Amino acid sequence: MRHCLLPHPPVSFIHYSLFQISVYNKAHVRGYAYYQADEPATRNNQTIMNDISNNTGSRTHPRNNSFFQKHGTTLVILSMIAAFLLIVLCRQEIRVRWWGYKLANSTEASERLFYLQLLAESGAKAIPVAKNLLAENDAGLRSFGLALSASSPGEPAVKLLIKTCDDTDWEIRKGAITALAMRKSESGLQKLLKLTANKNLETAMLAVSHLANTDSPAALESLKNLALNDKRAGVRAQAIESLAYWPVDDIAEALISCLSDQEIYEGLIASDQEALDILSQASPDLAAEVTPEQFSPSRTNGTRAAIILQKLIGQNFGYIETPTNDKSTPVKAWKNWWEKQHPGS
């Protein structure tokens, strides 16, 4: 059983306070009765008072506790009222903690989905539960924490997503990066920019692919730099493809400079892999018939740039048809076109 998700202690604190008051009152009544029954007759009142003032008396004088005698019941009632009001005020937080506990300890998929939906509808109140779930060793529980973070509003949820981008599980990392890009927050953007240099190629390429969703000038400059200068062909390939989502005047010069990149990335770039995953969910039979080569044919990074330029401008200057070892003529044609379009640039 996971105790980290149990309801917070307001109720336990209230019970403890009531218990203390009850014990104190009972002890006082027993002490008073004992004093009356057993106090030796040889001791007069003055002697008893002297003992109490000198802290030598063995029993409590009833006059010292007259307030509790008169108002003990009232205090208990007031404490119960305060406990009730506290429970009413904190009832949603208590419910959320309880739902989180049930989610973490349920074994039935339908039951887990039920509590996950309740938590998702709680908005920002579910953040503490999401944080606890993301700290679990089990990747399945962390995935629930990711789902809650992605559906919760506000900067606390963004901070959880930023931290989750470094999760050891690839599927959870992928979900966190995707959710973070959709937030369009400045802190999220800075995390995506940092992830483009991640040593893990899949992580870096996924971050690069989602920079196109941020609509940020900083993201555009980062994509240009990555497309031209990153040492990894896969990152350059993904950066070139991500540039296609920007206005042509912002990207044409960078893409023309990429035409000289004749290296080939063997495999699916992140954006193609995401599209294939969506196809697999929508139509598993159709996705099973598609090979990676059919979905994304092997091509040089220069050819990727040329295809994008052709789609945006309607011209390729023979680049795609020209053999790989003789691309200098079409590349020069592209550069001349750019200089005519932007004289003096």
BELBEL-V51027 format. One record per pair of residues at least 12 apart in sequence whose ideal C-beta (glycine too) atoms are under 10 Angstrom apart, sorted by the first residue. I is the first residue (numbers start at 1). J is the second residue. D is the distance in Angstrom with one decimal. If there is no record, write none. Layout:
# BELBEL-V51027
i;j;d
I;J;D
I;J;D
This chain:
# BELBEL-V51027
i;j;d
1;101;8.5
1;104;8.9
1;105;6.1
2;100;9.1
2;101;7.1
2;103;9.9
2;104;4.9
2;105;6.2
2;132;8.1
2;133;9.4
2;136;7.7
2;138;9.9
2;141;8.6
3;101;8.5
4;97;9.9
4;100;9.0
4;101;8.8
4;104;8.3
4;128;9.9
4;129;9.7
4;131;9.7
4;132;5.0
4;133;9.3
4;135;7.7
4;136;8.6
5;96;9.8
5;97;6.5
5;98;8.5
5;99;9.0
5;100;4.3
5;101;4.1
5;102;8.5
5;103;7.8
5;104;5.1
5;105;8.0
5;128;9.0
5;129;6.5
5;132;5.4
5;133;7.8
5;136;9.5
5;141;9.8
6;97;6.6
6;98;8.0
6;100;8.9
6;101;5.5
6;104;9.9
7;90;9.1
7;93;8.1
7;94;4.8
7;95;8.5
7;96;8.9
7;97;4.3
7;98;5.5
7;99;10.0
7;100;9.2
7;101;7.4
8;90;7.6
8;93;6.5
8;94;7.1
8;96;9.6
8;97;5.8
8;128;8.5
10;83;8.6
10;86;5.5
10;87;7.1
10;89;8.8
10;90;5.2
10;91;9.9
10;93;8.2
10;94;7.3
11;83;7.8
11;86;8.2
11;87;6.5
11;90;8.4
11;94;7.2
13;83;8.9
13;86;8.6
14;79;7.7
14;80;8.6
14;82;7.6
14;83;3.8
14;84;8.9
14;86;6.3
14;87;7.5
15;83;8.0
17;79;6.1
17;82;8.7
17;83;7.7
18;75;9.9
18;76;6.9
18;79;5.6
18;80;6.9
18;82;9.8
18;83;6.9
20;79;9.6
21;68;9.1
21;72;7.5
21;75;6.1
21;76;5.7
21;78;9.9
21;79;6.2
21;80;9.9
22;72;9.2
22;76;7.0
22;79;9.6
24;65;9.2
24;68;7.2
24;72;8.2
24;75;9.6
25;65;9.3
25;68;6.5
25;69;8.7
25;72;4.5
25;73;8.3
25;75;8.5
25;76;7.6
26;72;9.7
27;60;9.0
27;65;9.9
28;60;7.3
28;62;8.6
28;64;9.6
28;65;5.2
28;68;6.0
28;69;7.3
28;72;7.7
29;65;9.5
29;68;9.7
29;69;8.3
29;72;8.9
31;59;6.1
31;60;5.1
31;61;9.5
31;62;8.4
31;65;8.4
32;59;8.8
32;60;7.6
32;61;9.1
32;62;4.9
32;65;7.6
32;69;7.9
33;62;9.8
34;59;6.6
34;60;9.5
35;48;8.9
35;57;9.6
35;58;9.5
35;59;4.8
35;60;7.3
35;61;7.5
35;62;6.7
36;59;9.9
36;62;8.0
38;59;8.4
39;58;9.9
39;59;7.4
43;57;9.8
45;61;9.4
48;61;6.7
49;61;7.3
49;63;9.2
52;64;7.5
92;122;7.2
92;125;6.0
93;122;9.4
93;125;6.5
93;128;8.3
95;118;8.1
95;119;9.6
95;122;8.0
95;125;8.9
96;118;8.3
96;119;6.5
96;122;5.2
96;123;9.8
96;125;5.1
96;126;5.8
96;127;9.3
96;128;7.6
96;129;6.0
97;125;9.6
97;126;9.8
97;128;7.4
97;129;6.8
97;132;9.2
98;115;9.1
98;118;9.8
98;129;9.8
99;114;9.0
99;115;4.8
99;116;8.6
99;117;9.5
99;118;5.0
99;119;5.3
99;122;7.8
99;126;8.3
99;129;7.4
100;115;7.6
100;116;9.7
100;118;9.6
100;119;6.4
100;122;9.7
100;126;7.6
100;128;7.9
100;129;3.4
100;130;8.4
100;131;10.0
100;132;6.7
100;133;7.1
100;144;9.0
100;145;9.5
100;148;8.7
101;115;8.9
101;129;8.6
101;132;9.5
102;114;8.7
102;115;5.0
102;118;9.1
102;119;9.7
103;115;4.1
103;116;6.0
103;118;8.6
103;119;6.7
103;129;7.7
103;133;7.7
103;141;8.2
103;144;6.2
103;145;9.7
103;148;9.2
104;129;8.6
104;132;7.9
104;133;6.7
104;136;7.4
104;138;8.9
104;140;10.0
104;141;6.0
104;144;7.9
104;145;9.7
105;141;9.9
112;140;9.0
112;141;9.6
112;144;7.4
113;144;9.8
115;129;9.7
115;144;9.0
116;133;9.9
116;143;10.0
116;144;5.9
116;147;6.5
116;148;7.5
116;151;9.5
117;147;10.0
117;151;9.9
119;133;9.4
119;144;8.3
119;145;10.0
119;147;8.8
119;148;5.6
119;151;8.7
119;152;9.1
120;144;9.9
120;147;7.0
120;148;6.3
120;150;9.1
120;151;4.6
120;152;8.0
121;151;8.8
122;148;8.7
122;151;9.5
122;152;8.3
123;148;9.9
123;151;8.2
123;152;6.0
123;153;6.1
123;154;8.5
123;157;9.4
124;152;5.5
124;153;5.9
124;154;5.3
124;155;9.9
124;156;6.9
124;157;7.2
125;152;8.5
126;145;9.6
126;147;9.9
126;148;5.0
126;149;8.8
126;151;8.0
126;152;5.8
126;157;9.1
127;145;10.0
127;148;7.6
127;149;7.6
127;152;5.6
127;153;9.6
127;154;7.8
127;156;5.0
127;157;6.2
127;159;9.3
127;160;7.1
128;148;9.9
128;156;9.3
129;144;8.8
129;145;7.7
129;148;6.5
129;152;9.8
130;142;9.8
130;144;8.1
130;145;4.6
130;146;8.0
130;147;8.3
130;148;3.8
130;149;4.8
130;150;9.1
130;151;9.1
130;152;6.6
130;156;9.1
130;157;7.5
130;160;6.0
130;161;9.8
130;164;9.5
131;145;7.2
131;148;9.1
131;149;8.4
131;156;8.5
131;157;9.9
131;159;9.4
131;160;6.2
131;163;9.2
132;145;7.4
133;145;3.1
133;146;8.3
133;147;9.0
133;148;7.0
133;149;9.0
133;160;9.9
134;146;6.9
134;148;8.8
134;149;7.2
134;160;6.3
134;161;9.7
134;163;7.4
134;164;6.0
134;167;8.0
134;172;8.7
134;176;9.4
135;163;10.0
139;167;8.3
139;168;8.3
139;169;4.6
139;170;9.9
139;171;7.6
139;172;6.4
140;169;9.7
140;172;9.8
142;164;7.7
142;167;6.7
142;168;9.3
142;169;6.9
142;171;9.8
142;172;5.6
142;175;9.9
142;176;9.8
143;164;10.0
143;167;9.6
143;169;8.1
143;171;7.3
143;172;5.9
143;175;7.4
145;160;7.6
145;164;7.6
145;167;9.9
145;172;8.8
146;160;8.4
146;161;7.8
146;164;5.8
146;167;8.1
146;169;9.6
146;171;9.2
146;172;5.6
146;173;9.5
146;174;9.9
146;175;5.2
146;176;5.9
146;179;7.3
147;175;8.0
147;179;9.0
148;160;8.6
149;161;5.3
149;162;9.7
149;163;9.1
149;164;6.7
149;175;9.4
149;176;7.7
149;179;7.1
149;180;9.5
150;164;9.3
150;175;7.2
150;176;8.0
150;178;8.4
150;179;3.9
150;180;8.7
150;182;8.0
150;183;8.9
151;179;8.8
153;183;9.5
154;183;10.0
154;185;9.9
155;183;9.4
155;185;7.3
155;187;7.4
155;188;9.8
157;179;8.9
157;180;9.9
157;183;8.1
157;185;9.8
158;179;9.3
158;180;7.2
158;183;5.6
158;185;5.1
158;186;9.5
158;187;5.9
158;188;5.6
158;191;9.0
159;185;9.8
159;187;7.4
159;188;9.5
159;191;9.9
160;176;8.6
160;179;9.8
160;180;9.9
161;175;9.1
161;176;5.1
161;177;8.5
161;178;9.6
161;179;5.5
161;180;4.6
161;181;9.7
161;182;9.6
161;183;7.2
161;185;9.2
161;187;9.6
161;188;7.0
161;191;8.3
162;176;8.0
162;177;9.9
162;180;6.6
162;183;9.7
162;185;9.2
162;187;6.5
162;188;6.6
162;190;8.7
162;191;4.7
162;192;9.5
162;194;9.6
162;195;9.9
163;176;8.3
163;191;9.3
164;176;3.8
164;177;8.9
164;179;8.5
164;180;8.4
165;177;5.5
165;179;9.4
165;180;6.4
165;188;9.2
165;191;6.0
165;192;8.3
165;194;9.0
165;195;6.3
165;198;9.1
165;203;8.0
165;206;9.7
165;207;8.2
166;191;9.3
166;195;8.8
166;198;9.0
166;203;9.0
170;200;8.3
170;202;6.7
170;203;7.9
170;206;9.5
173;195;9.2
173;198;9.5
173;200;8.4
173;202;8.5
173;203;6.1
173;206;8.0
173;207;9.9
174;202;8.0
174;203;8.3
174;206;6.1
174;270;8.9
174;273;9.5
174;274;8.7
174;277;9.4
176;191;9.4
177;191;8.5
177;192;7.1
177;195;6.8
177;198;10.0
177;203;7.4
177;206;5.3
177;207;5.9
177;209;9.0
177;210;6.1
177;270;9.4
178;206;7.7
178;209;9.4
178;210;6.5
178;213;9.0
178;274;8.1
179;210;9.8
180;192;6.6
180;195;9.2
180;207;9.1
180;210;7.8
180;213;9.9
180;214;9.8
181;206;9.2
181;207;8.3
181;209;8.7
181;210;3.6
181;211;7.7
181;212;8.8
181;213;4.7
181;214;6.4
181;219;9.7
182;210;8.5
182;213;6.8
182;214;9.5
183;213;9.9
183;214;9.4
184;213;7.8
184;214;6.1
184;215;7.3
184;216;8.2
185;214;9.4
186;214;9.8
186;216;8.7
186;218;9.3
188;210;9.8
188;214;8.2
189;210;10.0
189;211;8.2
189;214;5.4
189;215;9.9
189;216;5.6
189;218;6.7
189;219;6.6
189;222;9.5
190;218;8.6
191;207;8.3
192;206;9.3
192;207;4.9
192;208;8.5
192;209;9.9
192;210;6.2
192;211;5.9
192;213;9.2
192;214;7.0
192;216;9.3
192;218;9.9
192;219;7.6
192;222;8.8
193;207;7.8
193;208;9.7
193;211;7.5
193;214;9.3
193;216;9.1
193;218;6.9
193;219;7.3
193;221;9.8
193;222;5.6
193;226;9.9
194;207;8.2
195;207;3.6
195;208;8.5
195;210;9.1
195;211;9.6
196;208;5.3
196;210;9.9
196;211;7.3
196;219;9.7
196;222;6.5
196;223;8.8
196;225;9.4
196;226;6.1
196;230;8.0
196;235;7.1
196;238;9.3
196;239;8.3
197;226;9.2
197;230;8.6
197;235;8.9
198;235;9.7
201;232;6.3
201;233;9.8
201;234;5.5
201;235;7.3
201;238;9.8
201;265;9.6
201;267;9.2
201;270;9.5
202;234;8.7
202;267;9.8
202;270;7.1
202;273;8.6
203;270;9.2
204;226;9.0
204;230;8.5
204;232;7.3
204;234;8.0
204;235;5.5
204;238;8.3
204;270;8.9
205;232;8.4
205;234;5.5
205;235;6.0
205;236;10.0
205;237;8.2
205;238;4.6
205;239;9.0
205;241;9.9
205;242;9.7
205;265;9.1
205;267;9.6
205;268;9.5
205;269;6.1
205;270;4.1
205;271;8.6
205;273;8.7
206;238;8.3
206;269;9.5
206;270;4.4
206;271;8.8
206;273;8.6
206;274;8.2
207;222;9.8
207;226;10.0
207;235;9.4
207;238;9.1
207;270;8.4
208;222;8.3
208;223;7.1
208;226;6.1
208;227;9.1
208;230;8.6
208;234;9.1
208;235;6.0
208;236;9.2
208;237;9.3
208;238;4.5
208;239;5.3
208;240;9.8
208;241;8.8
208;242;5.9
208;269;8.8
208;270;7.1
208;271;9.0
209;223;10.0
209;238;5.5
209;239;8.9
209;241;7.4
209;242;5.7
209;245;10.0
209;269;7.2
209;270;4.2
209;271;4.5
209;272;9.2
209;273;9.0
209;274;7.3
210;242;8.3
210;270;8.2
210;271;8.9
210;274;9.4
211;223;5.7
211;226;8.6
211;238;9.4
211;239;8.2
211;242;5.9
211;243;9.6
211;245;9.3
212;238;9.8
212;239;9.6
212;241;8.6
212;242;4.2
212;243;7.7
212;244;7.9
212;245;4.1
212;246;7.4
212;271;8.4
213;242;9.1
213;245;8.1
215;245;9.1
215;246;9.0
217;250;9.2
219;242;8.7
219;246;9.2
220;242;9.5
220;243;8.0
220;245;9.7
220;246;5.9
220;247;9.6
220;250;6.2
220;251;7.8
220;254;9.2
221;250;9.9
221;254;9.7
222;239;8.3
222;242;9.8
223;238;9.1
223;239;4.9
223;240;8.5
223;241;9.7
223;242;5.4
223;243;5.3
223;245;9.3
223;246;7.9
223;250;9.9
223;251;8.2
223;254;8.1
224;239;7.8
224;240;9.9
224;243;7.1
224;246;9.4
224;250;8.8
224;251;7.4
224;253;8.6
224;254;4.3
224;255;9.2
224;257;8.7
224;258;9.4
225;239;8.3
225;254;8.9
226;238;8.0
226;239;3.9
226;240;8.9
226;242;8.6
226;243;9.4
227;239;3.8
227;240;4.9
227;241;9.2
227;242;8.3
227;243;6.2
227;251;9.0
227;254;6.0
227;255;7.7
227;257;8.2
227;258;5.5
227;261;8.3
227;301;8.0
227;304;9.4
227;305;7.9
228;240;9.4
228;254;6.6
228;255;9.9
228;257;5.8
228;258;6.5
228;260;9.8
228;261;8.2
232;263;9.6
232;265;8.3
233;261;8.1
233;263;4.4
233;264;6.9
233;265;4.4
233;266;8.6
233;267;9.9
233;300;9.2
233;301;6.6
234;263;9.7
234;265;4.5
234;266;8.9
234;267;7.1
234;268;9.6
234;269;6.6
234;270;8.6
234;301;9.6
235;265;8.7
235;269;9.3
235;270;9.7
236;258;7.6
236;261;6.4
236;263;7.5
236;265;7.7
236;269;10.0
236;301;5.3
236;304;9.0
236;305;9.8
237;258;9.7
237;261;8.8
237;263;8.5
237;264;8.5
237;265;4.3
237;267;9.3
237;269;5.3
237;270;9.6
237;271;9.9
237;272;9.8
237;296;9.8
237;299;8.8
237;300;9.0
237;301;5.3
237;304;6.1
237;305;9.7
238;265;8.3
238;269;4.6
238;270;5.6
238;271;6.8
238;272;9.2
238;301;9.9
238;304;9.5
239;254;9.1
239;258;8.7
239;269;9.6
239;301;9.1
239;304;9.8
240;254;8.6
240;255;6.9
240;258;5.6
240;261;8.1
240;269;9.1
240;301;5.9
240;302;8.9
240;303;9.7
240;304;4.8
240;305;5.2
240;306;10.0
240;307;9.4
240;308;7.0
241;269;6.0
241;270;8.9
241;271;5.8
241;272;8.1
241;296;9.7
241;301;9.6
241;304;6.3
241;305;9.3
241;307;9.5
241;308;7.6
242;269;9.2
242;270;9.1
242;271;7.2
243;255;6.3
243;258;8.6
243;304;9.7
243;305;8.3
243;308;7.0
244;271;9.6
244;304;9.1
244;305;9.4
244;307;9.0
244;308;4.6
244;309;9.5
244;311;7.5
244;312;7.6
245;271;9.8
245;308;9.9
246;312;9.8
247;312;8.9
248;308;9.2
248;309;8.3
248;311;9.6
248;312;4.5
248;313;6.6
249;312;9.8
249;341;8.8
249;342;8.6
251;305;9.4
251;308;8.0
251;309;9.0
251;312;8.1
252;305;9.9
252;308;9.4
252;309;6.8
252;312;7.4
252;313;7.3
252;334;8.9
252;337;9.0
252;338;6.4
252;341;7.9
252;342;8.8
253;334;9.9
253;335;9.2
253;338;5.9
253;341;9.6
253;342;7.7
253;345;7.6
254;305;8.5
255;302;9.6
255;304;8.9
255;305;4.4
255;306;8.1
255;307;9.8
255;308;6.0
255;309;5.4
255;312;8.5
255;313;9.8
255;334;8.7
255;338;9.8
256;305;7.5
256;306;9.3
256;309;7.2
256;331;7.6
256;333;9.9
256;334;4.7
256;335;6.1
256;337;8.2
256;338;5.6
257;302;10.0
257;305;8.4
257;331;9.3
257;334;9.5
257;335;8.8
257;338;9.6
258;300;9.8
258;301;6.1
258;302;6.3
258;303;9.9
258;304;7.7
258;305;4.0
258;306;8.8
258;308;9.2
258;309;9.4
259;300;9.4
259;301;8.9
259;302;4.6
259;303;8.6
259;304;9.7
259;305;5.4
259;306;6.1
259;309;8.2
259;317;9.6
259;319;6.5
259;327;6.7
259;328;9.8
259;330;7.5
259;331;4.8
259;332;9.8
259;333;10.0
259;334;6.1
259;335;8.7
260;300;9.8
260;301;9.2
260;302;6.2
260;305;9.3
260;327;7.2
260;328;8.6
260;331;6.1
261;300;6.7
261;301;3.9
261;302;4.9
261;303;9.2
261;304;8.5
261;305;7.4
262;300;4.9
262;301;7.5
262;302;5.6
262;303;8.7
262;324;5.9
262;325;8.4
262;327;7.2
263;300;6.5
263;301;5.8
263;302;8.6
264;298;5.8
264;299;6.8
264;300;5.3
264;301;7.5
264;302;9.8
264;303;8.9
264;304;9.8
264;324;9.4
265;296;9.7
265;298;8.4
265;299;8.9
265;300;9.0
265;301;7.2
265;304;9.0
266;292;9.5
266;293;9.8
266;298;6.5
267;292;7.1
267;296;8.5
267;298;9.1
268;292;5.4
268;293;9.7
268;295;7.0
268;296;5.4
269;296;7.0
269;304;8.9
271;296;9.3
272;292;8.2
272;295;6.3
272;296;4.4
273;292;8.8
273;295;9.1
273;296;8.8
275;295;7.7
275;296;8.9
276;290;7.1
276;292;7.7
276;295;5.7
276;296;8.4
279;295;8.4
299;320;9.2
299;324;9.9
300;324;6.5
300;327;8.8
302;319;7.6
302;320;9.7
302;324;8.3
302;327;6.5
302;330;9.7
302;331;8.1
303;316;9.9
303;319;7.7
303;320;6.4
303;324;8.4
303;327;9.1
305;319;8.8
305;334;9.4
306;318;9.7
306;319;4.3
306;320;5.5
306;322;9.6
306;327;8.9
306;330;7.8
306;331;9.3
306;334;8.2
307;319;9.2
307;320;7.1
309;334;7.2
309;337;9.6
313;334;9.5
313;337;8.3
313;341;9.5
315;333;9.0
315;334;8.6
315;337;7.3
316;330;7.3
316;333;9.3
316;334;8.6
317;329;8.2
317;330;4.4
317;331;8.4
317;332;8.7
317;333;3.8
317;334;5.7
317;335;9.9
317;336;9.0
317;337;7.2
318;330;4.9
318;333;7.5
319;331;7.2
319;333;8.1
319;334;7.1
